Amino acid sequence: MAIKNYTQKFDGVVLESNLVTRDEIEHAVKQVPENLKNAIKQAKTNIETFHNAQKTLKIEIETTKGVHCWQEKRPIQKVGLYIPGGTAPLFSTVLMLAIPAQIAGCKEIVLCSPPNKKGELAPEILFAAHLCGVTKIIKAGGIQAIAGLTFGTETIPQVYKIFGPGNQFVTVAKQIATKHGVAIDMPAGPSELLVVADKTANAAYVASDLLSQAEHGVDSQVILVSTSMDVIHSVSDEVEQQLEVLPRKAIAQKAIANSKLIFVETDDLALELIDEYGPEHYIICCENEDLYVNNINNAGSVFIGDYTPESAGDYASGTNHTLPTNGFSKAYSGVNLDSFMKSMTFQKISKEGILNIGETIELMAEAEGLQAHKNAVSIRLKDLK
């Protein structure tokens, strides 16, 4: 009931049920144009290809004669996917989260997304969710959706890990969820993009990339870093021209107002600035691409060259667009196949093996004052000698 009440308060709609039915999914599938369905399917193929390639074999080794150790990965059984709605229902995020979840083998894939004023989810979101094997779809957004996934309700299963971007409120709600035993993918807030460009860059291309990120929301931030004032002026002019014809001009304009065009005198200063900022999206439009690839440690996803727009990664190149923001790329990776799995280690020790390492264990346990640890080995060694 609390979820429905908050949905009424924040989304302005009264729902009889927040669970999406099979009939609603079938109706939504019919509403999506065939050309868009085909585009989504092509993107799905590329994303599957890239994430399937991330599968790793079992790691197995004999560390000492008779001591066999190995590592295997297991899927997280229950995951929650948060898909933003708001001014732009991000059905592409369904692909980015549900595809690796399905490849990993997650048994329950629960999707939450805010309904519109009619109490519906965008047909594209439902089509993508159906295509990618989502097991349950819930009409709920914002902090109430995160709460439902954290604690569980009559219709929303409690999950073990929550994925997906959102505004600052969703980001904080996800961080609170971790205090209640639920893992999250990363702190992923408002979107960011940083472009580094030199005199060889195409100003129109650079401006289009900056605006592609600025139109996400008024709290998005885009940065241009350049060693050329001519480039900065050219890109600034291009941004103004391209901005005028954007349908989401009002949103992009506010984001641009919070963004920066930064001149630096040397490549070294540029590299230092970029690495300290740790952008979510990092575009390199420079003659010396290798310099700006090999000397950066902190970025969510990197786009190299004039023909690699950030929007390619958002939709169809195959990489994942759910990425750390706000400098968290210094410690977090973007979503990948391993995000939906956990590693388990195994060991099997033979009689020969325990004889080989037994004394080592005894000495270390005794030095740490843990007599029972020592005894667990000593009792076995006594039987073998």
C-alpha positions in Angstrom: 0.0 0.0 0.0 2.8 2.4 0.8 4.3 1.9 -2.7 1.0 2.8 -4.3 0.5 5.8 -2.0 3.9 7.2 -3.0 3.3 6.4 -6.7 0.1 8.5 -6.4 2.0 11.3 -4.6 5.0 11.5 -6.9 3.8 10.1 -10.2 0.2 11.4 -10.0 -1.5 8.2 -10.8 -3.7 5.8 -8.7 -2.9 2.1 -9.5 -5.2 -0.9 -8.8 -2.1 -3.1 -9.2 1.5 -2.2 -9.8 2.3 -5.5 -11.4 2.4 -5.5 -15.2 0.2 -8.3 -16.7 0.9 -10.5 -19.7 -1.9 -8.7 -21.6 -0.2 -5.4 -21.0 3.0 -6.7 -22.4 1.3 -8.2 -25.4 -0.5 -4.9 -26.1 2.8 -3.0 -25.7 4.7 -5.2 -28.1 2.1 -4.4 -30.8 2.5 -0.7 -30.3 6.3 -0.6 -31.0 7.1 0.1 -34.7 8.7 -2.7 -36.6 11.8 -0.6 -37.5 12.4 0.2 -33.8 11.9 -3.4 -32.9 14.6 -4.4 -35.4 16.9 -1.7 -34.0 16.4 -2.9 -30.5 17.1 -6.5 -31.6 20.3 -5.4 -33.3 21.5 -3.6 -30.2 20.6 -6.7 -28.2 22.7 -8.9 -30.4 25.8 -6.6 -30.0 25.3 -6.3 -26.2 24.9 -10.1 -25.9 28.1 -10.6 -28.0 30.2 -8.3 -25.9 28.9 -9.6 -22.5 29.0 -13.3 -23.6 32.7 -12.7 -24.3 33.2 -11.8 -20.6 32.5 -15.4 -19.5 35.5 -16.8 -17.7 36.5 -20.5 -17.3 37.0 -22.1 -13.9 40.4 -21.3 -12.5 42.0 -24.4 -11.0 45.5 -25.0 -9.6 47.5 -27.3 -7.3 49.2 -24.8 -5.0 51.2 -27.5 -3.2 51.3 -31.3 -3.9 47.9 -32.6 -2.7 46.3 -29.1 -2.3 43.8 -28.4 -5.0 42.2 -24.9 -5.1 39.7 -23.6 -7.7 37.4 -20.6 -8.2 34.0 -20.8 -9.9 31.4 -18.1 -10.5 27.7 -18.4 -9.6 24.9 -16.0 -10.6 23.2 -13.7 -8.1 19.8 -15.4 -7.9 17.6 -12.4 -7.4 18.3 -9.0 -8.9 16.4 -5.8 -9.2 16.7 -3.5 -12.2 15.7 0.2 -11.9 14.8 1.8 -15.2 14.3 5.6 -15.1 11.1 7.1 -16.6 10.7 10.8 -16.2 11.2 13.0 -19.3 12.8 10.1 -21.3 11.9 6.5 -20.6 15.2 4.7 -21.0 14.3 1.4 -22.6 18.0 1.1 -23.7 18.8 0.6 -20.0 16.6 -2.5 -20.0 19.0 -4.0 -22.5 22.1 -3.0 -20.6 20.9 -4.6 -17.4 18.6 -7.5 -18.3 20.9 -9.0 -21.0 23.9 -9.6 -18.7 21.5 -10.7 -15.9 20.1 -13.3 -18.3 23.6 -14.4 -19.5 24.8 -14.7 -15.9 21.8 -17.0 -15.1 20.0 -14.9 -12.6 16.7 -16.8 -11.7 14.7 -13.7 -10.8 15.0 -10.5 -12.7 12.7 -7.9 -11.3 12.3 -4.6 -13.2 10.8 -1.4 -11.7 10.0 1.7 -13.6 7.7 4.7 -12.9 4.3 4.7 -14.7 3.0 7.7 -16.7 -0.2 9.6 -15.8 -2.3 6.8 -17.4 -0.7 4.2 -15.2 1.3 2.7 -18.0 4.9 2.0 -18.8 6.4 3.0 -22.1 5.7 0.2 -24.7 9.4 0.2 -25.6 10.3 -0.6 -22.0 7.9 -3.5 -21.9 9.0 -4.8 -25.3 12.7 -4.7 -24.3 11.9 -6.3 -20.9 10.0 -9.1 -22.6 12.7 -9.6 -25.2 15.5 -9.9 -22.6 13.8 -12.3 -20.2 12.7 -10.1 -17.3 10.7 -12.3 -15.0 8.6 -9.6 -13.3 7.8 -6.0 -14.2 6.6 -3.5 -11.6 5.1 0.0 -12.1 7.0 1.8 -9.4 9.7 4.4 -9.6 11.9 6.6 -7.4 12.8 5.9 -3.8 9.6 3.8 -3.3 10.8 1.3 -6.0 14.2 1.0 -4.3 12.5 0.4 -0.9 10.3 -2.3 -2.4 13.2 -4.1 -3.9 15.1 -3.8 -0.6 12.4 -5.0 1.8 9.9 -6.8 -0.5 6.2 -6.3 -0.7 3.2 -8.4 -1.8 4.0 -7.8 -5.4 7.7 -6.8 -5.4 10.2 -9.6 -4.4 13.0 -8.7 -2.1 16.3 -8.9 -4.2 19.9 -9.4 -3.4 21.3 -6.7 -5.6 19.9 -3.5 -7.2 21.1 -2.1 -10.5 20.3 1.0 -12.5 20.8 4.7 -12.7 18.6 7.4 -11.3 18.5 10.9 -10.0 20.1 12.0 -6.7 17.2 10.6 -4.7 17.4 7.2 -6.2 21.2 7.2 -5.8 20.8 8.0 -2.1 18.1 5.4 -1.7 20.3 2.7 -3.2 23.1 3.6 -0.8 20.6 3.3 2.1 19.6 -0.1 0.8 23.2 -1.3 1.4 22.6 -0.7 5.1 19.9 -3.3 5.0 21.9 -6.1 3.4 21.2 -5.4 -0.3 24.1 -4.9 -2.6 24.1 -2.2 -5.4 25.9 -1.9 -8.7 27.5 1.5 -7.9 26.6 5.0 -7.0 25.2 6.2 -10.4 23.7 9.7 -10.4 23.3 12.4 -13.0 25.1 11.8 -16.2 28.6 13.2 -17.2 30.7 13.4 -20.2 34.2 14.8 -20.8 35.7 15.4 -24.2 39.4 16.0 -24.7 40.0 17.6 -28.1 43.0 19.1 -29.9 43.3 21.2 -33.1 42.6 18.1 -35.3 39.1 17.6 -33.7 35.9 18.2 -35.6 34.1 21.0 -33.7 30.7 20.0 -34.9 31.2 16.4 -33.8 32.5 17.5 -30.4 29.5 19.8 -29.9 27.1 17.1 -30.8 28.6 14.8 -28.2 28.4 17.4 -25.5 24.8 18.1 -26.3 23.9 14.4 -26.5 24.8 14.1 -22.8 23.4 17.5 -21.8 19.9 16.6 -23.0 19.7 13.8 -20.4 18.7 16.1 -17.6 19.2 19.6 -16.2 21.7 18.1 -13.7 23.9 16.5 -16.3 27.4 17.9 -16.7 29.6 18.1 -19.8 33.2 19.2 -20.0 35.5 20.1 -22.8 39.2 20.0 -22.2 41.6 21.3 -24.9 45.1 22.7 -25.4 43.7 24.9 -28.2 41.6 28.1 -27.6 40.6 28.0 -31.2 39.0 24.6 -30.6 37.2 25.9 -27.5 35.8 28.9 -29.4 34.7 26.7 -32.4 33.0 24.1 -30.2 31.3 26.9 -28.2 29.8 28.3 -31.4 28.7 24.9 -32.6 27.0 24.2 -29.3 25.0 27.4 -29.6 23.9 26.6 -33.1 23.0 22.9 -32.5 21.2 23.7 -29.3 18.7 25.9 -31.1 17.1 23.1 -33.0 17.0 20.5 -30.2 13.5 19.4 -29.0 14.9 19.2 -25.5 16.6 22.6 -25.7 15.3 23.8 -22.4 16.8 20.8 -20.6 20.1 20.8 -22.4 20.5 24.6 -22.0 20.3 24.3 -18.2 22.8 21.4 -18.2 25.2 23.5 -20.4 25.0 26.3 -17.9 26.5 24.0 -15.3 29.2 22.7 -17.6 32.7 23.9 -18.5 35.0 24.5 -21.4 38.6 24.2 -20.0 41.8 25.4 -21.6 45.0 23.7 -20.5 48.5 24.6 -21.7 49.9 21.0 -21.9 48.9 17.4 -22.4 50.2 16.6 -19.0 47.9 19.1 -17.3 45.0 17.7 -19.3 45.7 14.2 -18.3 46.0 15.2 -14.6 42.7 17.0 -14.8 40.9 14.2 -16.6 42.1 11.5 -14.2 41.1 13.6 -11.1 37.7 14.2 -12.5 37.1 10.5 -13.4 34.4 11.0 -16.0 31.5 8.6 -16.6 32.0 9.0 -20.3 35.4 10.0 -21.8 35.8 10.9 -25.5 39.2 11.3 -27.1 39.3 13.5 -30.2 43.0 14.0 -30.5 45.8 13.1 -33.0 47.7 11.3 -30.3 45.0 9.0 -29.1 47.4 6.6 -27.4 48.6 9.3 -25.1 45.1 9.9 -23.8 44.2 6.2 -23.7 47.3 4.8 -21.9 47.7 7.5 -19.3 44.2 7.6 -17.9 43.1 5.3 -15.0 39.8 6.7 -14.1 36.8 6.7 -16.5 33.6 4.7 -16.8 33.7 4.1 -20.6 36.1 5.5 -23.2 35.2 6.5 -26.8 38.1 6.9 -29.2 38.2 8.8 -32.4 36.0 11.0 -34.6 33.5 8.2 -35.4 32.9 6.9 -31.9 30.1 9.1 -30.5 29.1 8.5 -26.9 25.6 7.6 -28.1 27.0 4.5 -29.7 27.9 3.2 -26.3 24.5 4.3 -25.0 22.7 2.1 -27.5 24.3 -0.3 -29.8 28.1 -0.8 -29.8 27.8 -3.5 -27.2 29.5 -2.0 -24.2 27.4 -1.2 -21.1 26.1 2.3 -20.5 25.4 1.9 -16.7 28.5 3.6 -15.4 29.9 5.2 -12.3 29.5 9.0 -12.0 30.6 11.7 -9.6 34.2 10.5 -9.6 33.3 7.0 -8.5 35.2 5.6 -11.5 38.3 5.9 -9.3 37.0 2.8 -7.4 34.0 1.3 -9.3 33.6 -0.4 -12.7 30.7 0.0 -15.0 28.1 -2.8 -15.1 29.5 -6.0 -16.7 28.8 -9.7 -16.6 30.6 -10.1 -13.3 28.3 -7.5 -11.8 25.6 -10.2 -11.8 27.8 -13.0 -10.5 29.9 -13.7 -7.4 33.0 -15.8 -7.2 33.2 -18.8 -4.9 36.5 -20.5 -3.9 36.9 -24.3 -3.3 39.7 -26.4 -2.0 40.2 -30.2 -1.6 43.2 -31.4 0.3 44.5 -35.0 0.3 46.4 -36.8 3.0 49.6 -35.9 1.2 48.4 -32.3 1.0 47.6 -31.8 4.7 51.0 -33.4 5.6 52.7 -30.8 3.3 51.0 -27.7 4.7 49.9 -28.9 8.2 52.9 -27.6 10.1 52.7 -24.2 8.4 49.1 -23.9 9.5 49.9 -25.0 13.1 52.7 -22.5 13.5 50.6 -19.6 12.1 47.6 -20.4 14.1 49.6 -20.7 17.3 51.3 -17.3 16.6 47.9 -15.7 16.3 46.7 -17.3 19.5 44.0 -19.4 17.9 44.5 -22.8 19.5 41.4 -24.4 18.1 42.6 -23.6 14.6 45.8 -25.4 15.3 44.0 -28.3 16.9 41.9 -28.8 13.8 45.1 -29.6 11.9 47.0 -31.4 14.7 44.2 -34.0 15.2 44.5 -34.9 11.5 48.3 -35.0 11.4 48.3 -37.2 14.5 46.2 -39.8 12.7 48.5 -39.7 9.7 51.8 -40.1 11.5 
